């Protein structure tokens, strides 16, 4: 379906290290939207024009040649590279195919292929393996379809939908690179249309009983689903406790949606705990807040609270999982194996819910 941009806010205009946006969309004809807080919005992006140009040059193609794609049918090579094929990421499956069919590359196993592919794109591959570039138009058969990107929904409304995201930009192999969908979204203006869809996330949902306490842990754009959760929870007149533990880099430059969070706190609907890692000499993270509020959190856990974690699967999630399991050991006199089993059981029961990336 198509959605129309109605507002795009750069939330970190004063930050020198990140660009985080809150984008609001609606149906072009104002039709109602059907999603639940915690669901995803999938966005079909368009590849960077300059990268497409460089690939055409490397493949010695004009772009006017035609190619047949499974879903799109007969399209020009320029359109295929621009709208239909994955070019900003290097799929390790390509490396595996190269090694098996062409005896190119010296990767020892799939882990080595994944490590090599990280940070690289298709132009990197053609530069480092010019044999692949000499395939010309036939090389397009090696590319996967351009996959939609998933964004946690940051709202709870049937009229609009919001997404909170960081425009991914980095430098690798002496080239500036960017996330395809995040920078595509960041470049849009009010009135622009995108192709998007809603995807249910059954493993990240508010409890059926609005009086059930909830505890939310997020860092960076992991705040997104909790904005939707809170919009929903404040509508409940006699709702349960809502606690949010949120971490970012700097309060002055990256306190995402803090005006709204503090308004909910002032209204007595949210208990807010903030950590800013760079605002003091010693780094301070969400897990430090969690440890400081151990007594309160354990009381809520025993009262049936549901725990939510949204953020990095490499940093935030393992840190909180380790600390929570340590509490299981100390509070319930469990050994490490039993504490891990309880964590897994709690996830199956949806007492603990994760949306990590």
N, C-alpha and C positions, 0 to 999 in steps of 0.2 A: 504494500500500500504506500501511498504518498503522504508525507507529513510536511507541514510548512513551518519554517522558523518564525516565531513571533518575538523572541527576545534572545539576545546573546550577551552574557555578562562575563567580562574578564575579571575574576575575583582577586587576582594577584598582580594587579597593575604595577605595584611598587616592588615586586620581588624581582631580583636579578637571577634567580635560579630556577623558576618554574612559571608556567602559564597554565592556570586552572580556570576552566570555563563552566558556567551554568547556563545551559541552553534550554529554552522552552519551545515546545512544538505543539501544533494542533492539527486536526484534520482540515484540509483546505476549504471544505464546505461546512465546517463547524459540527460535523457528526460526532456523536459520543465515542469515546475511546474505552476499550475494554481491557483492563489489566488490574492487577493487585499489587500493593506495596511489596517489594521484594522481587518482583519479576524483572525480566531483562527487556531492553529495547535493542533489537539488532539493526545495524546500519550498514547499508550497501554503499561502500565508498567508491571514489574514483581515484585511480592512481595518479601520482604527480606527473604533470606534463613534461617536465624536464627529464625525469627518469625514463619516460617512454621515448623521448627524442634520443637520449644516449643509447638506449637499447637498440633502436632502429639503426643507428649509426654503427654500432658494434656488430650487428647481424648483417650489415650491408643491405638493408631493406629501405624502400621508400615509404612504406606504410600504406600504400594504395593497393598492395597485393591483397588477395582475399584468402581467408582460411575458414574452415568449417569447424564450428564448436558444437559440442553435444547439446547444450541448452540454448545457446544464442543463434545457432544456425550459421548461415554464411555471412561473415562480417569482414571488414577490412582489417589488416594487421594492426593498424593504429588503434582501431576501436577495440580489438581483442586485447592488446596490451594495456590500453587505458581503462577499460571497464570490466573485463571479463577474466583476466588471468592474474595469478599471484606473482608479483614482481618485487615487492618491497621486503619480502622475507624469503629465505632460502630453505626450502623443504629438504630435510635430511634424506627423504625418499629419492630425491634426484641423485644424491651422492651414492646411495646404494645401487641405483640403476647404472650410474656411470661406472662404478667399480665392477659390477657383474657383467655388463654388456660390452664395455669399452676398455676395461682394465685401466681406468684412470683413477688416480687417487690412491693413497696408502693408509686409509683409516683402518684401524685394527678391529673395530666393532661398532655397533650402533651408537654407543655412548660417545665414541670419538667423532662420529659423524654429527651428532647433536652439538657437541662442543664446537666443532668447526663451523657449523651453520649459524651459530648464535651471533647476532649482530650483522651478519652478511646478507646481501640481497643478490638478485640475479645478475646485476651488472658486475658485482665482485666475482661471481662465478665465471662469467665470460671473460673477465680480465685475467683471472688466474689460470683458466683452462681455455686458451684460444681455440683449441680443437672443437669445443662446443659452439663457439661463435661461428665457425666455418660451416655449421649445419644450415645457417640461414633460416628460412621459414620453417624448416623441419624441426628446429629447436622448440618451436611453440608447442609441439606435441608433448614435450617433457614437462610443461608447466601445469600446475594444478589450477582449478577454477578459483577466482577471487572470492574468498569466503567472507560472509558478513561478520562484522565485529560486534561483540556483546557488551552492552553497557547496563550496569545496575540502574534501575529507575529511581529517581530521587524525588518522587511526588506521589500523591494519592488523590487523583481527580479523574472524572470522566470527561473533562473538557480539554485538559492539556496534559502533556507529559514532559518531565524535565530529566535531563541527564547532566551529571557532574563528572568532568573528565579533565585530565592533564594532557596538553598537547605534547606528544612524545617527540623529543628532538635530541639527537646525540651525534657524536662524531666517531667514525670507525673507518679504518684504512684510509685516513686522510681525506675522508669525504663527510660532508654534513648529511645526515639522514633524518627521516621523520616517520612517525607512525602514520599509516595511510589514512585511517578513519578519523583519528583524533585531530589531525591537521586539516583534513577535509572539512570536518565539522567546524573547526575554529575559523576557517576562512569564509564561512557562509554569513549572509546578512539577512535581516528581516525580510520575509517574503519569499526567500529561496525554498525550493522543494527538495526533499530527499526521499529515497526509497528506504523503507524501514518496516519492521514488523515487531510484534510482541511475542515473547517466549516466556512461558510459565516457568517459575523456579519453585517447584514443590518442596524443596529442601530449605527454603528460607522464607518462612511465613510467620505472621503474627499469630499468637495463640487465639483459639476460638473464643475463649472467655476474656473479655477486655479487662477484667479485674486481676488477671494473672500478671505478676510483676515481670518486667523485662529488663535485661541488662545488655547494653550494646557496647561493643568494643570496635573502634575503627581508627585507621590512620590514613591521612591524605584523602584521596578520593574514595577511600573505603567508607567515608561518611555518607555516601550517596543513598543507599537504601534506608538509612536511619532517618533521613529527612522525610522520606515517604512514610516510614513507620510512625514518626511523631505527628505528621499531618493527620494520619488516621486516628492515632490515640487521643489527640486533643479534642476530637469530636465526641469522645465517650465522656459523658457527664460524671460517671462514677468509676472511671478507669483506675487500674492499678498503678503501682510505682513504675516510673521510667527513669533509668540511669544510663547516661552516656559517658563513656571514657574515650576521649578523642585526642589524637596526637598529630602534630605538624612540626614544621621547622621553626617558624618565627611567628610570634603573636602579632607583631606590627604589620607583617607583609603577607601572612599565609593563614590567618585565622578564618577558615572557610565558613561562610554563612554564620559567622559568630553573632551577628545582630539578631538573627532569627533564633539561634540556640539560646542566647541570653534572654530574649523575650519570653520564650517558653519557661525558662528557669524563673524569671521574675513573676510569671503567672502561677508558679507552683506546680507546673506540669512536668518539669524535667529536673533531675539532679545532674549537674554538669561538672565533669572533671576533665581538665585540660592539661596537656603536657606539650611543651615546645622544646624540641631537642637542642636548638642552637641559642636559646635565650639565657644560658648560664654556662659556666665553665665546664661543669660535668653534665654529660648528656642525660636527658630525662625523657623516658618513653612511657607508653601506655602501661606496660607491665609494672612500672614503678608506682603509678597511680593505683593499679589493681592491688598491689601488695599493701599499700597504705590504707586501703579501704577493706582489708581482709575481713574484719569482724562484720561489717555491714553486708558485704557480699555473701559471706557464708550464711548469715541469717536469712537473706533472700533466697539463697539456694535451697535451704531447708524448708522455706515457705513455698517452694514450687516454682521459683522464677525460671524463665527461659533465657538462655545465654546465646548471644549472637556475636559472631566475629566476622568482620569484613575488612580485607586488606591483603597484604603481601603473604603469599604462601611460603616465602623463604624467610621472612623476618617476624612479622607480627604473629601469625598463626602458631608457629612452633614455640615462640616465647610464651604465649598465653597458655598453650596446651601444657607445656612443661610445668608452669607455675600452678595451674589448676590441678594437675595430677599430683603435684607435691602436697597440695592441700588435702587431697583425698587420702594420701598416705598419713598425714599428720592428724587430721580430724577424725578419720574413720579407722585408724590403726590398720591400714592395708599395706601389703608389700607392693613393689613397683608393678609387678605383673597384674595384680588385682586392680590397682589404680588405673592402669591403661585399659583394662577390660571394662571398668566402670565408665571411663570416658567414651569408649566405643559404644557401650550400651546406651549411654545418655544421648549419643548422636542418633542412634537408631530410634530412640523414643522421642527425638526432636526436642529434648531438653537443652541440647547444645546444637546450634546450627551455624554452618560456615558458608561463606561466599568469598572464596579466595582466588587470587590470580597471580 
